[in-house]
């Protein structure tokens, strides 16, 4: 059974990773750029389900960042990731601190990585 879906929304909606991946560089510009709508469909959103938890991604860049972090057997702390972003937010504002604990163990993440890598391939097609 497929553990992910791609939905389209009329308006762009960021995910919990958007701030941490797409950095504002001036007036309405971001690096990397925010995704554009797919003609006739809207903005693509990837929804991945694992352990009765839904994870939302609004860009391929967000999926890549998420995979980069969770693929490390010893994940960095949310404070370390906040410093990389240059944010002065405390650890509770980072997406990693908001990730449910039941999917953080390495065994669960290995399963999630496999699912997310397959979902990523399909998500790319929709951009």
C-alpha positions as CSV (number, residue, x, y, z in Angstrom):
1,X,0.0,0.0,0.0
2,X,1.3,3.5,-0.9
3,X,2.1,5.6,2.1
4,X,2.0,9.0,0.4
5,X,-0.2,11.2,-1.7
6,X,0.3,14.4,-3.6
7,X,-2.5,16.9,-3.3
8,X,-2.9,20.3,-5.0
9,X,-4.0,23.5,-3.3
10,X,-5.2,26.7,-4.9
11,X,-3.0,28.8,-2.6
12,X,0.6,28.2,-1.5
13,X,0.8,26.9,2.0
14,X,4.2,26.4,3.7
15,X,5.0,23.3,5.7
16,X,6.8,23.1,9.1
17,X,10.1,23.0,7.1
18,X,9.5,26.0,4.8
19,X,11.1,28.6,7.1
20,X,14.1,26.4,7.7
21,X,14.7,25.6,4.0
22,X,13.5,28.6,2.0
23,X,15.4,31.7,3.3
24,X,13.9,35.1,2.6
25,X,16.4,37.3,0.7
26,X,14.6,40.6,0.2
27,X,11.2,41.5,-0.9
28,X,9.3,38.3,-1.7
29,X,12.4,36.4,-2.8
30,X,13.6,33.2,-1.3
31,X,16.7,31.0,-1.7
32,X,16.0,28.4,-2.8
33,X,12.9,29.8,-4.5
34,X,9.4,28.9,-3.3
35,X,7.6,26.5,-5.6
36,X,5.4,27.7,-8.4
37,X,1.9,26.4,-9.0
38,X,1.5,23.6,-11.5
39,X,-0.6,24.9,-14.4
40,X,-4.2,24.0,-14.1
41,X,-3.7,22.2,-10.8
42,X,-2.3,24.6,-8.1
43,X,0.5,24.1,-5.6
44,X,1.7,20.5,-5.0
45,X,1.9,19.2,-1.4
46,X,3.4,15.9,-0.6
47,X,1.8,14.1,2.4
48,X,3.6,11.1,3.8
49,X,2.0,8.8,6.4
50,X,4.0,6.7,8.9
51,X,2.9,5.4,12.3
52,X,-0.4,7.2,12.0
53,X,1.5,10.5,11.6
54,X,1.2,12.7,8.5
55,X,4.2,14.7,7.3
56,X,3.7,17.6,4.9
57,X,6.2,19.0,2.4
58,X,5.5,21.9,0.1
59,X,8.7,21.6,-2.0
60,X,11.3,19.1,-3.1
61,X,13.9,21.2,-1.3
62,X,12.1,20.5,1.9
63,X,12.0,16.8,1.3
64,X,15.7,16.8,0.5
65,X,16.5,18.7,3.7
66,X,14.3,16.4,5.8
67,X,16.0,13.4,4.3
68,X,19.5,14.9,4.9
69,X,18.7,15.3,8.6
70,X,16.9,12.1,9.4
71,X,19.3,10.0,7.3
72,X,22.0,10.6,9.9
73,X,22.1,7.8,12.5
74,X,22.9,10.4,15.1
75,X,20.7,13.4,14.1
76,X,21.9,16.9,14.9
77,X,20.0,18.8,17.6
78,X,17.4,21.4,16.8
79,X,19.7,24.0,18.3
80,X,22.5,23.0,15.9
81,X,20.1,23.2,12.9
82,X,18.8,26.6,14.1
83,X,22.4,28.0,14.2
84,X,23.0,26.8,10.7
85,X,19.9,28.7,9.6
86,X,21.1,31.7,11.6
87,X,17.9,31.8,13.7
88,X,17.8,32.8,17.3
89,X,14.7,30.7,17.9
90,X,14.8,28.3,20.8
91,X,14.8,24.6,20.2
92,X,11.0,24.2,20.4
93,X,10.4,26.3,17.3
94,X,12.4,24.0,15.0
95,X,10.7,21.4,12.9
96,X,12.9,18.6,14.3
97,X,11.7,19.3,17.9
98,X,8.1,19.1,16.6
99,X,8.7,15.8,14.9
100,X,6.8,13.1,17.0
101,X,9.2,11.1,19.1
102,X,7.7,7.8,18.0
103,X,9.2,8.2,14.5
104,X,12.6,9.4,15.7
105,X,14.3,6.1,16.6
106,X,16.7,4.9,13.9
107,X,14.7,1.8,13.0
108,X,11.6,3.9,12.4
109,X,13.6,6.5,10.4
110,X,15.1,3.8,8.2
111,X,11.6,2.8,7.2
112,X,10.5,6.5,6.7
113,X,13.6,7.2,4.5
114,X,12.7,4.4,2.1
115,X,9.1,5.6,1.9
116,X,10.2,9.2,1.4
117,X,12.7,8.4,-1.3
118,X,10.0,6.7,-3.3
119,X,7.6,9.6,-2.7
120,X,10.2,12.2,-3.6
121,X,10.6,10.7,-7.1
122,X,6.8,11.0,-7.7
123,X,6.7,14.5,-6.2
124,X,9.5,15.7,-8.5
125,X,7.3,14.8,-11.5
126,X,4.7,17.2,-10.3
127,X,6.9,20.3,-10.4
